[in-house]
Amino acid sequence: MNGATPTSALSINDVTANEGNSGTKTFDFIVSLSQPSITTITVDFATADGTATAASGDYVSKSGTLTLEVGETFKIIYVTVNGDTIVEPDENFVGHLTNTTHAPHSKGQGSVTSTHEHGPWHLVVTTTPHR
């Protein structure tokens, strides 16, 4: 952990948001450092399928390397989620942090729950009186 504040650690948040019925939305993973570091920190990240899959078009997979410069305490990973009108339960996928330099992980995986706005459904029953 050379160069990091002894108690500083990286973490990634969990996200719950509505995907919408069409178009795209951006869901944000926030990768944060518990305290500013006195050296540059790098960390690799990647999304991974859960019940939401990139192959089916639920979201756009993303991977790369984040660099937190001296004094920075967070970076944001923007992930595109595609809205749809398919009636289905809420879906999820995850973001993983790996290969960190100069700081341990306090939380190395964040989850996204994509909620749906296909409801609430209302059932209307009408009756015709018998004569």
N, C-alpha and C positions, 0 to 999 in steps of 0.2 A: 504494500500500500504506500510505497514511496511517494512523497509529495502531497498526499491527501491529508486533510485534517483527520486525526485519528478516529473521530467518531462520525465522520461523514460517510454516507452510504447512498447508493442510487436506488430509486424505486420507480415503478410505473403504475399509473392509476387504472382503475376500472371505469368503464363508461357504460351508461344506459341512456339510450336516446331513441326517438321514433324515426324509422326509416322513411316514412312517407309513402304515398301511393304511386308516385312517379318521379322521374328525374333522379338527381343524385344529391346526397348530403355528405358533408365532411364530418367524420367523428375524430376527436382528438385524443390521442394518448399523450399524456404529459409525463415525461421522464424527468424526475427531479432529484437533486442532490440535497441532502439534509443540511449541509453547510457549504459555503464557498470553499473551493480548493485552492491551494497555492501552486498547483500544476495543472496542465491540460489533462482532461479525462476523455477517453474514447470508449464507446460501447456500440456493439453491433445489435441490430434489432431485426426482427422478422415477424410477420403475421403468420398465423397457422389456422387452418380450418377447424371449426367445431361443427355445430349443426348448420351454420352458414358456411357456404363454400365459395371460393373464388371461381372455380370451374363452372358453377351454375349461375354465376353473375350476381351473387348476393353482395359481394364487395370486391374491391380491387386489391390483390395482395401487394404487399410492400416490404422491402427490406433495404438495409443500408447501414451506414455507420454514422452515429452522432458524435460530435465533438463539443465538449463543454470547455470553454476557455477559462483561464484563471478568472475567478470572481463570478462566473455564471453559475446559476443554480437550477436552471431547467432548460429543456428543449421540448418541442412539440412534434409529434409524428402525426401527420394528417393522412387519414385513411378514407377513401371514397366508398360510400355505401350506396347501393342502388335501390330505389324505391320500387315497389310492385303492388299489384292488387290481388295477389294470390292469398287466399285465406289459409293461414298457417299459424302455428304457435310462434312465439318469440324465438329468435335465433341468436347464436353467439359464435364468436371467433376470438382468438387470443393474440396478444403481442408478447414476444419473448425478448429478453435482454440477455446477451451472451458476450464473451470475450472482452470484458471490461478491463481497462487499464487504470490503475491508481485509485480505485475505490471498490469496496465490496457492494453486493446487492443486498438491500434489506427486503426488497420485493422484486423479483426478476420476471414476473409474468403478470400481465394485466388482461382482463377480459372485457369484451364488448358484448352487450346485450342489445340487439336490435329489436325494438318493439314495433308492433303493427297497429295501425289505426283502422282496422277492418271491423268496426263495431263502435259502440255497442249496437247489437242488432235488436230490432224491435219486431215482435210478432203481433200483428193486428188480426184479430178474429172478428168477423162480422157474422151475425146470424139473421136469418129471415124468419119472422114469427110464422108459426103454422096457423092456418085458417081453417 
